[in-house]
Amino acid sequence: MAGVWRLNPGEELDVGKSLGADLDSGELLDGSPTIEIFRKNASGGWDDETSDFGIASAQVNTAEFTDQDGNVVPVGEGVVFRLTAPATEGEWVAEISCPADDGSTPMTSVAIVVSREP
């Protein structure tokens, strides 16, 4: 898992994540992205808590963007969307996937931390 997105409760944030590491040269993302958000439960399993977040305008990037690690993501190699944090503080993991033009479905994950700033 690479990166951490930090938000205050209820905060909206435009985010983007590269899937380029799983693409061969010349391949591009070509489909509708899927974003799922999970939280570890007391028994060590994972609960799907996607519905606790707002996810809007998920799409393959049509312009280059710079991710949270300072990497430039070329057109067609990333997923961008608006994320709205829940009112609840906590830690989650987002799994982001999108079909590619070769028939594969690259996936990456990122940690999400929701907490009030001190």
Rosetta silent file (secondary structure, phi, psi, omega in degrees, C-alpha in Angstrom):
SEQUENCE: MAGVWRLNPGEELDVGKSLGADLDSGELLDGSPTIEIFRKNASGGWDDETSDFGIASAQVNTAEFTDQDGNVVPVGEGVVFRLTAPATEGEWVAEISCPADDGSTPMTSVAIVVSREP
SCORE:     score description
SCORE:     0.000 S_00000001
   1 L     0.000  134.159 -178.286    0.000    0.000    0.000 S_00000001
   2 L  -120.324  133.334  173.235    1.364    3.365   -0.963 S_00000001
   3 L    83.684  163.056  177.403    0.457    6.729    0.459 S_00000001
   4 E  -140.590  130.733  171.417   -1.971    8.094    3.015 S_00000001
   5 E  -101.193  124.836 -179.331   -4.844   10.486    2.476 S_00000001
   6 E  -111.674  126.716 -178.770   -5.572   12.537    5.614 S_00000001
   7 E  -135.202  153.777  169.222   -8.924   14.271    6.002 S_00000001
   8 L   -82.761  157.232  176.482  -10.943   15.966    8.714 S_00000001
   9 L   -55.085  131.072  179.580  -14.401   14.539    9.417 S_00000001
  10 L    78.884   -4.765 -177.401  -16.775   15.645    6.646 S_00000001
  11 L   -71.024  144.761  173.230  -13.958   17.134    4.536 S_00000001
  12 E  -103.877  140.838 -177.875  -14.047   16.881    0.741 S_00000001
  13 E  -145.413  129.612  172.283  -10.817   16.241   -1.140 S_00000001
  14 E   -80.487  123.148 -174.923  -10.032   15.825   -4.844 S_00000001
  15 E  -126.886  159.622  175.797   -7.752   12.788   -5.016 S_00000001
  16 E  -149.675  147.741 -178.461   -5.950   10.800   -7.660 S_00000001
  17 E  -140.200  134.538  178.393   -4.036    7.558   -7.662 S_00000001
  18 E   -79.357  140.058  170.118   -1.760    6.045  -10.300 S_00000001
  19 L  -115.675   10.426 -174.724   -2.337    2.528  -11.585 S_00000001
  20 H   -61.461  -27.086 -179.111    0.569    2.876  -14.024 S_00000001
  21 H   -64.063  -22.825 -179.671    2.851    0.416  -12.208 S_00000001
  22 H   -99.555    7.400  179.555    0.530   -2.405  -13.348 S_00000001
  23 L  -105.322  139.427  173.263    0.342   -1.254  -16.986 S_00000001
  24 L   -78.042  163.873  179.696    2.712   -2.392  -19.730 S_00000001
  25 L   -54.402  128.866  178.378    4.261    0.194  -22.036 S_00000001
  26 L    87.377  -11.485  178.375    1.574    1.738  -24.244 S_00000001
  27 L   -81.500  149.888  179.010   -1.335    0.339  -22.217 S_00000001
  28 L  -136.003  157.264  172.535   -3.962    2.671  -20.807 S_00000001
  29 E   -69.802  141.312 -172.870   -6.891    2.458  -18.426 S_00000001
  30 L  -151.074   72.772 -179.175  -10.074    2.036  -20.396 S_00000001
  31 L   170.136 -168.308 -179.576  -13.220    1.698  -18.339 S_00000001
  32 L   -92.408  125.776  178.670  -15.086    2.725  -15.239 S_00000001
  33 L   -67.632  152.290  173.013  -13.060    2.830  -12.015 S_00000001
  34 E  -118.970  129.806  177.049  -14.172    0.967   -8.904 S_00000001
  35 E  -123.473  121.224  177.392  -13.419    2.418   -5.461 S_00000001
  36 E  -124.750  141.882 -176.671  -14.088    0.315   -2.372 S_00000001
  37 E  -123.665  128.177 -175.023  -13.260    1.330    1.191 S_00000001
  38 E  -123.483  153.074  176.193  -12.620   -1.169    3.968 S_00000001
  39 E  -131.598  134.585  179.619  -12.017   -1.018    7.718 S_00000001
  40 E   -68.914  133.758  179.638  -10.355   -3.719    9.793 S_00000001
  41 L   -99.286  175.535 -174.498  -12.742   -5.208   12.345 S_00000001
  42 L   -61.610  -27.548 -178.870  -12.034   -6.610   15.824 S_00000001
  43 L   -89.733    5.035  176.560  -11.733  -10.187   14.542 S_00000001
  44 L    91.959   -3.562  176.479   -9.055   -9.222   12.007 S_00000001
  45 L   -86.465 -173.865 -178.335  -11.321   -9.313    8.962 S_00000001
  46 E  -121.810  132.905  177.246  -12.327   -6.402    6.761 S_00000001
  47 E  -103.772  133.852  176.406  -15.713   -4.655    6.667 S_00000001
  48 E   -76.151  115.963 -179.657  -16.854   -2.876    3.512 S_00000001
  49 L  -122.229   27.400 -179.701  -17.593    0.702    4.588 S_00000001
  50 H   -54.200  -39.709 -175.736  -17.681    2.290    1.143 S_00000001
  51 H   -67.420  -14.171  177.734  -21.163    3.679    1.814 S_00000001
  52 H   -76.540  -16.181 -178.360  -19.802    5.724    4.756 S_00000001
  53 L  -107.818  154.087  169.316  -17.803    7.859    2.302 S_00000001
  54 E   -94.319  128.739  178.193  -18.888   10.118   -0.501 S_00000001
  55 E  -128.797  119.627 -175.807  -17.265    9.190   -3.809 S_00000001
  56 E  -133.648  150.369  172.259  -18.033   11.382   -6.818 S_00000001
  57 E    57.783   36.979  178.644  -16.855   11.862  -10.391 S_00000001
  58 E   -69.389  127.110 -178.942  -14.585    8.802  -10.481 S_00000001
  59 E  -158.789  162.121  171.785  -12.879    8.637  -13.858 S_00000001
  60 E   -69.674  140.000 -177.148   -9.668    7.831  -15.683 S_00000001
  61 L   -67.061  132.623  178.078   -7.479   10.935  -15.711 S_00000001
  62 L  -103.753    1.427  174.977   -7.712   13.005  -18.901 S_00000001
  63 L  -143.053  151.252  175.322   -4.892   15.327  -17.817 S_00000001
  64 L   -59.585  148.464  171.924   -1.599   14.704  -16.056 S_00000001
  65 E  -142.852  161.733  177.255   -1.703   15.151  -12.283 S_00000001
  66 E  -105.128  124.199 -178.371    0.792   14.992   -9.449 S_00000001
  67 L   -79.817  178.421 -174.884   -0.040   12.435   -6.764 S_00000001
  68 L   -65.139  -15.142  178.235    0.471   12.838   -3.007 S_00000001
  69 L   -95.731    3.044  178.663    4.005   11.411   -3.340 S_00000001
  70 L    86.869    9.290  179.224    5.015   14.037   -5.920 S_00000001
  71 L   -88.110  137.227  175.714    4.899   11.665   -8.925 S_00000001
  72 E   -83.048  126.962 -178.649    3.476   12.910  -12.222 S_00000001
  73 E  -102.413  116.444 -179.420    0.774   10.528  -13.466 S_00000001
  74 L   -65.573  158.558  176.931    0.456   10.486  -17.285 S_00000001
  75 L   -53.741  133.470  175.599   -2.928   10.733  -19.022 S_00000001
  76 L    83.415    3.751 -178.184   -4.799    7.415  -18.937 S_00000001
  77 L  -116.277    7.334 -178.526   -2.737    5.849  -16.148 S_00000001
  78 E  -141.219  170.650  176.606   -4.607    7.061  -13.065 S_00000001
  79 E  -121.030  132.992  178.384   -8.000    7.408  -11.446 S_00000001
  80 E  -122.646  148.239  178.580   -9.259   10.741  -10.085 S_00000001
  81 E  -168.203  168.977  175.692  -12.322   11.439   -7.944 S_00000001
  82 E  -101.855  126.740 -178.922  -13.756   13.556   -5.126 S_00000001
  83 E  -111.377  130.028  174.632  -13.708   11.873   -1.714 S_00000001
  84 E  -114.938  122.918 -178.262  -15.869   13.045    1.187 S_00000001
  85 L   -74.076  151.686  174.207  -14.901   11.737    4.624 S_00000001
  86 L   -73.335  172.330  176.951  -17.519   10.483    7.080 S_00000001
  87 L   -74.031  -17.103 -177.456  -18.230   12.293   10.344 S_00000001
  88 L   -84.685  136.417  174.073  -16.563    9.393   12.179 S_00000001
  89 L   -81.064  151.949  177.417  -12.842    9.431   12.893 S_00000001
  90 E   160.408 -171.719 -179.299  -10.827    6.331   12.071 S_00000001
  91 E  -125.970  135.811 -178.820   -8.554    4.531    9.625 S_00000001
  92 E  -135.324  172.521  171.988   -9.604    2.800    6.411 S_00000001
  93 E  -127.490  128.663  175.184   -8.049    1.360    3.263 S_00000001
  94 E   -99.141  132.080  172.842   -9.287    2.331   -0.202 S_00000001
  95 E  -107.841  124.407 -175.422   -8.896   -0.166   -3.042 S_00000001
  96 E  -119.461  124.923  179.293   -8.944    1.482   -6.460 S_00000001
  97 E  -137.894  160.837  179.329   -9.200   -0.528   -9.664 S_00000001
  98 L  -162.631  136.253  176.816  -10.011    0.108  -13.314 S_00000001
  99 L   -62.316  147.476  177.087  -10.086   -2.030  -16.458 S_00000001
 100 E  -110.934  165.134 -176.427   -7.218   -1.519  -18.906 S_00000001
 101 L   -71.030   -5.978  175.809   -7.285   -1.759  -22.697 S_00000001
 102 L   -96.327    2.831  179.705   -5.466   -5.141  -22.569 S_00000001
 103 L    94.285   -9.373  177.343   -8.305   -6.748  -20.572 S_00000001
 104 L   -80.673  169.610  176.294   -6.516   -6.671  -17.205 S_00000001
 105 L  -131.887   88.149  177.838   -7.797   -4.787  -14.151 S_00000001
 106 L   -60.946  149.032 -179.581   -4.961   -3.026  -12.311 S_00000001
 107 E  -142.535  145.338  173.541   -5.571   -2.283   -8.618 S_00000001
 108 E  -141.555  168.502  179.041   -3.830   -0.243   -5.957 S_00000001
 109 E  -135.817  158.689  178.944   -4.617    0.747   -2.401 S_00000001
 110 E  -147.758  142.222  176.851   -4.132    3.760   -0.169 S_00000001
 111 E   -77.896  144.606  174.269   -4.676    4.347    3.549 S_00000001
 112 E  -122.894  125.998  177.584   -7.277    6.905    4.609 S_00000001
 113 E  -118.355  123.073  176.639   -7.034    8.580    8.010 S_00000001
 114 E  -112.551  116.339  179.519   -9.941   10.713    9.216 S_00000001
 115 L  -155.747  152.541  176.348   -9.187   12.760   12.327 S_00000001
 116 L   -75.213  136.760  177.529   -9.735   16.226   13.686 S_00000001
 117 L   -70.059  140.996 -179.786   -6.693   18.434   13.453 S_00000001
 118 L   -67.148    0.000    0.000   -5.355   19.418   16.901 S_00000001
